[in-house]
Amino acid sequence: MLGALLAGLLGLIGRQNLFLKALAMDVMGTAAVALFVLVAARSGLRTPVVADPEALSRLGAWADPIPQAVILTAIVIGLSIQAVLLVVITRLSAVDPLLEPASFEQLQASQAPSAPGAAAPASRAAP
């Protein structure tokens, strides 16, 4: 698990392509969730879902559902962040298919006003 976490970190630092950075972030998120599951897993625990409330005392040790809910929430949040990130990257690929930050900086510099006193380009008004 630590290897996947470090591989994602190296991919995030070492790659320039935005899609590969998003993929590395997904690898890191999956590795972090798997690491938490590995650390929290204990054998011999029962599920606390029973029909009879008095049966909980007879079951002995039972699993705490709160960490499970937190991990499920982390998975859902990670999935939604990845979805939004991929939509943004898809929109950016229409502007520049290379998806490298340096090319976006060059594009932004070419669209900037040339002189400090020059007027900024007129923005489009919403209909």
C-alpha positions as YAML, in Angstrom:
chain: A
units: angstrom
residues:
- id: 1
  name: MET
  ca: [0.00, 0.00, 0.00]
- id: 2
  name: LEU
  ca: [2.80, 2.39, 0.81]
- id: 3
  name: GLY
  ca: [4.38, 1.58, -2.54]
- id: 4
  name: ALA
  ca: [1.23, 2.59, -4.40]
- id: 5
  name: LEU
  ca: [1.00, 5.76, -2.32]
- id: 6
  name: LEU
  ca: [4.60, 6.66, -3.16]
- id: 7
  name: ALA
  ca: [4.11, 5.75, -6.84]
- id: 8
  name: GLY
  ca: [1.16, 8.13, -6.99]
- id: 9
  name: LEU
  ca: [3.20, 10.86, -5.30]
- id: 10
  name: LEU
  ca: [6.08, 10.38, -7.74]
- id: 11
  name: GLY
  ca: [3.64, 10.46, -10.65]
- id: 12
  name: LEU
  ca: [2.13, 13.67, -9.32]
- id: 13
  name: ILE
  ca: [5.53, 15.33, -8.95]
- id: 14
  name: GLY
  ca: [7.29, 13.86, -11.98]
- id: 15
  name: ARG
  ca: [4.71, 14.20, -14.74]
- id: 16
  name: GLN
  ca: [3.77, 17.38, -16.59]
- id: 17
  name: ASN
  ca: [0.65, 16.12, -18.36]
- id: 18
  name: LEU
  ca: [-2.49, 17.08, -16.43]
- id: 19
  name: PHE
  ca: [-4.25, 13.80, -17.24]
- id: 20
  name: LEU
  ca: [-1.33, 11.79, -15.85]
- id: 21
  name: LYS
  ca: [-1.35, 13.99, -12.75]
- id: 22
  name: ALA
  ca: [-5.06, 13.25, -12.28]
- id: 23
  name: LEU
  ca: [-4.36, 9.54, -12.70]
- id: 24
  name: ALA
  ca: [-1.59, 9.74, -10.10]
- id: 25
  name: MET
  ca: [-3.98, 11.50, -7.71]
- id: 26
  name: ASP
  ca: [-6.46, 8.66, -8.18]
- id: 27
  name: VAL
  ca: [-3.76, 6.08, -7.44]
- id: 28
  name: MET
  ca: [-2.83, 8.00, -4.27]
- id: 29
  name: GLY
  ca: [-6.46, 8.21, -3.14]
- id: 30
  name: THR
  ca: [-7.07, 4.52, -3.72]
- id: 31
  name: ALA
  ca: [-3.87, 3.60, -1.91]
- id: 32
  name: ALA
  ca: [-4.78, 5.80, 1.06]
- id: 33
  name: VAL
  ca: [-8.21, 4.21, 1.39]
- id: 34
  name: ALA
  ca: [-6.70, 0.72, 1.06]
- id: 35
  name: LEU
  ca: [-4.12, 1.60, 3.71]
- id: 36
  name: PHE
  ca: [-6.84, 2.71, 6.14]
- id: 37
  name: VAL
  ca: [-8.81, -0.48, 5.48]
- id: 38
  name: LEU
  ca: [-5.69, -2.58, 6.04]
- id: 39
  name: VAL
  ca: [-4.86, -0.83, 9.31]
- id: 40
  name: ALA
  ca: [-8.44, -0.94, 10.64]
- id: 41
  name: ALA
  ca: [-9.21, -4.55, 9.67]
- id: 42
  name: ARG
  ca: [-9.53, -6.95, 12.59]
- id: 43
  name: SER
  ca: [-10.66, -10.54, 12.41]
- id: 44
  name: GLY
  ca: [-13.25, -12.09, 14.69]
- id: 45
  name: LEU
  ca: [-15.57, -9.09, 14.84]
- id: 46
  name: ARG
  ca: [-19.25, -9.38, 14.05]
- id: 47
  name: THR
  ca: [-21.56, -6.98, 12.27]
- id: 48
  name: PRO
  ca: [-23.64, -4.92, 14.73]
- id: 49
  name: VAL
  ca: [-26.81, -5.33, 12.63]
- id: 50
  name: VAL
  ca: [-29.16, -7.66, 14.51]
- id: 51
  name: ALA
  ca: [-32.92, -7.99, 14.82]
- id: 52
  name: ASP
  ca: [-32.89, -8.26, 18.61]
- id: 53
  name: PRO
  ca: [-31.19, -5.37, 20.51]
- id: 54
  name: GLU
  ca: [-30.39, -7.67, 23.44]
- id: 55
  name: ALA
  ca: [-28.44, -9.91, 21.07]
- id: 56
  name: LEU
  ca: [-25.66, -7.32, 20.90]
- id: 57
  name: SER
  ca: [-24.55, -8.17, 24.41]
- id: 58
  name: ARG
  ca: [-24.45, -11.89, 23.59]
- id: 59
  name: LEU
  ca: [-22.46, -11.43, 20.39]
- id: 60
  name: GLY
  ca: [-19.31, -10.30, 22.13]
- id: 61
  name: ALA
  ca: [-16.99, -8.05, 20.13]
- id: 62
  name: TRP
  ca: [-18.57, -6.23, 17.22]
- id: 63
  name: ALA
  ca: [-17.21, -3.97, 14.53]
- id: 64
  name: ASP
  ca: [-17.54, -0.23, 14.92]
- id: 65
  name: PRO
  ca: [-19.53, 1.13, 11.94]
- id: 66
  name: ILE
  ca: [-18.21, 4.72, 12.20]
- id: 67
  name: PRO
  ca: [-14.79, 4.07, 10.56]
- id: 68
  name: GLN
  ca: [-16.56, 2.14, 7.82]
- id: 69
  name: ALA
  ca: [-18.84, 5.10, 7.15]
- id: 70
  name: VAL
  ca: [-15.86, 7.47, 7.11]
- id: 71
  name: ILE
  ca: [-14.04, 5.29, 4.55]
- id: 72
  name: LEU
  ca: [-17.15, 5.08, 2.36]
- id: 73
  name: THR
  ca: [-17.47, 8.86, 2.55]
- id: 74
  name: ALA
  ca: [-13.81, 9.23, 1.54]
- id: 75
  name: ILE
  ca: [-14.38, 6.96, -1.45]
- id: 76
  name: VAL
  ca: [-17.42, 8.97, -2.60]
- id: 77
  name: ILE
  ca: [-15.65, 12.31, -2.15]
- id: 78
  name: GLY
  ca: [-12.59, 11.04, -4.03]
- id: 79
  name: LEU
  ca: [-14.76, 9.78, -6.87]
- id: 80
  name: SER
  ca: [-16.61, 13.08, -7.19]
- id: 81
  name: ILE
  ca: [-13.36, 15.09, -7.15]
- id: 82
  name: GLN
  ca: [-11.91, 12.86, -9.86]
- id: 83
  name: ALA
  ca: [-15.06, 13.28, -11.98]
- id: 84
  name: VAL
  ca: [-14.93, 17.08, -11.76]
- id: 85
  name: LEU
  ca: [-11.18, 17.05, -12.44]
- id: 86
  name: LEU
  ca: [-11.62, 14.91, -15.54]
- id: 87
  name: VAL
  ca: [-14.35, 17.22, -16.84]
- id: 88
  name: VAL
  ca: [-12.05, 20.23, -16.40]
- id: 89
  name: ILE
  ca: [-9.17, 18.39, -18.10]
- id: 90
  name: THR
  ca: [-11.45, 17.42, -20.98]
- id: 91
  name: ARG
  ca: [-12.45, 21.06, -21.43]
- id: 92
  name: LEU
  ca: [-8.80, 22.14, -21.30]
- id: 93
  name: SER
  ca: [-7.85, 19.55, -23.92]
- id: 94
  name: ALA
  ca: [-10.02, 21.45, -26.41]
- id: 95
  name: VAL
  ca: [-7.76, 24.48, -25.90]
- id: 96
  name: ASP
  ca: [-4.45, 22.62, -25.88]
- id: 97
  name: PRO
  ca: [-4.25, 18.86, -26.52]
- id: 98
  name: LEU
  ca: [-0.81, 18.58, -24.86]
- id: 99
  name: LEU
  ca: [-2.31, 19.31, -21.42]
- id: 100
  name: GLU
  ca: [0.99, 20.63, -20.06]
- id: 101
  name: PRO
  ca: [1.05, 23.61, -17.66]
- id: 102
  name: ALA
  ca: [3.88, 25.30, -19.58]
- id: 103
  name: SER
  ca: [1.79, 25.47, -22.75]
- id: 104
  name: PHE
  ca: [-1.11, 27.01, -20.83]
- id: 105
  name: GLU
  ca: [1.26, 29.62, -19.36]
- id: 106
  name: GLN
  ca: [2.49, 30.48, -22.87]
- id: 107
  name: LEU
  ca: [-1.09, 30.76, -24.08]
- id: 108
  name: GLN
  ca: [-1.98, 33.03, -21.16]
- id: 109
  name: ALA
  ca: [1.11, 35.20, -21.78]
- id: 110
  name: SER
  ca: [0.25, 35.56, -25.47]
- id: 111
  name: GLN
  ca: [-3.25, 36.76, -24.61]
- id: 112
  name: ALA
  ca: [-2.09, 39.29, -21.99]
- id: 113
  name: PRO
  ca: [-1.90, 43.00, -22.91]
- id: 114
  name: SER
  ca: [1.52, 43.93, -24.30]
- id: 115
  name: ALA
  ca: [2.00, 47.24, -22.45]
- id: 116
  name: PRO
  ca: [1.26, 48.01, -18.80]
- id: 117
  name: GLY
  ca: [-1.02, 50.90, -19.77]
- id: 118
  name: ALA
  ca: [-2.78, 49.05, -22.57]
- id: 119
  name: ALA
  ca: [-6.46, 48.41, -22.22]
- id: 120
  name: ALA
  ca: [-7.54, 44.95, -21.24]
- id: 121
  name: PRO
  ca: [-9.57, 43.03, -23.80]
- id: 122
  name: ALA
  ca: [-13.30, 43.60, -23.50]
- id: 123
  name: SER
  ca: [-15.08, 40.78, -21.74]
- id: 124
  name: ARG
  ca: [-18.14, 39.23, -23.25]
- id: 125
  name: ALA
  ca: [-21.33, 40.18, -21.49]
- id: 126
  name: ALA
  ca: [-23.72, 37.42, -20.53]
- id: 127
  name: PRO
  ca: [-26.96, 37.45, -22.55]
...
